C-alpha cells in the first residue's frame, strides 16, 4: 500500500501519494478532498474535451435505444448510457456513462497520477484498473438534483468486489450550494450497503431509505474548480438542483484492482 506519513501529497517520480491523514479520513468519514489539484489551463482543456464528448454523445444517442424510467429519458448507444434531464429540459444531457472513451484527453486522464496514485493507496495494490467513469452535466438553471443514494447498490449485481470501488470526482467548475454542489453523509459508508426506498417507483430502490441514515452528518462540499473529491462506494451522497447561472460539471472516475473488466464495456482497462 502506497501511503505517505506526511500531511501533504508526496511527489516522488511523478507520483502523488496518499497521505496517512487522507487515508484515515477516508476510513473514518468516507471521503477526503484535495483542493485545486488541476490548474486553470488544464481545466480549460478538459472543459473543451467534455463539451466535445457531450456533443458526440448527442450524435450517438440519435441512433440508440431510448427508454423511460419514472418519466426520465435514457438512451443506450453501444455500451454507453446517456441520461437526459426530466421535462421541461428533456433535451439537456444529465449524465453520460462511460464518457472517457469519447475523447482522447479524457482517456488520458484515467492514468493521471493525481487520480491514480491515491487510488493505489486506497486499494492497497500497485496494479489497478478502471471500473467506470461518467460525466455529470449540471447545466445552469436546468441541472436537476440527485437524491440520496449509494453507488454500491447499482454495482453489487455486476461486481464481486463492490467494497473495492473507490471514486474520485474532478470538479470542473467552482461548486457551491447555489449550483448544486456534491453532498455526503459523513460516516455513512461504515454501515455498508443500505436498503433502498420502497415508494413504488421504477428507480426508488436505488435511492437510500432515509430512515437508515442520519442527515445530521450532511456535508456540502463547496470546493473550487480543479479540486478532487475521493469518496467511498458505500457513502450516502447526493446534490440539489443547479439554480444558478453557472455550470456545475464534474467527472467521476471509479477504480478497482487490476485485470478486472469494466462495468459497461466489460473490457479490461488497466491503469498505466
C-alpha positions, 0 to 999 in steps of 0.5 A: 500500500502506497501511503505517505506519513506526511500531511501533504501529497508526496511527489516522488517520480511523478507520483502523488501519494496518499497521505496517512491523514487522507487515508484515515479520513477516508476510513473514518468519514468516507471521503477526503478532498484535495483542493485545486489539484488541476490548474486553470489551463488544464481545466480549460482543456478538459472543459473543451474535451467534455463539451466535445464528448457531450456533443458526440454523445448527442450524435450517438444517442440519435441512433440508440435505444431510448427508454423511460424510467419514472418519466426520465429519458435514457438512451443506450448507444453501444455500451454507453448510457446517456441520461437526459434531464426530466421535462421541461429540459428533456433535451439537456444531457444529465449524465453520460456513462462511460464518457472517457472513451469519447475523447482522447484527453479524457482517456488520458486522464484515467492514468493521471497520477493525481487520480491514480496514485491515491487510488493505489493507496486506497486499494492497497495494490500497485496494479489497478484498473478502471471500473467506470467513469461518467460525466455529470452535466449540471447545466445552469438553471436546468441541472436537476438534483440527485437524491440520496443514494449509494453507488454500491447498490447499482454495482453489487449485481455486476461486481464481486468486489463492490467494497473495492470501488473507490471514486474520485470526482474532478470538479470542473467548475467552482461548486457551491450550494447555489449550483448544486454542489456534491453532498455526503453523509459523513460516516455513512459508508461504515454501515455498508450497503443500505436498503433502498426506498420502497415508494413504488417507483421504477428507480426508488430502490436505488435511492437510500431509505432515509430512515437508515441514515442520519442527515445530521452528518450532511456535508456540502462540499463547496470546493473550487474548480480543479479540486478532487473529491475521493469518496467511498462506494458505500457513502450516502451522497447526493446534490440539489438542483443547479439554480444558478447561472453557472455550470456545475460539471464534474467527472467521476472516475471509479477504480478497482484492482487490476485485470478486472473488466469494466462495468459497461464495456466489460473490457479490461482497462488497466491503469498505466 
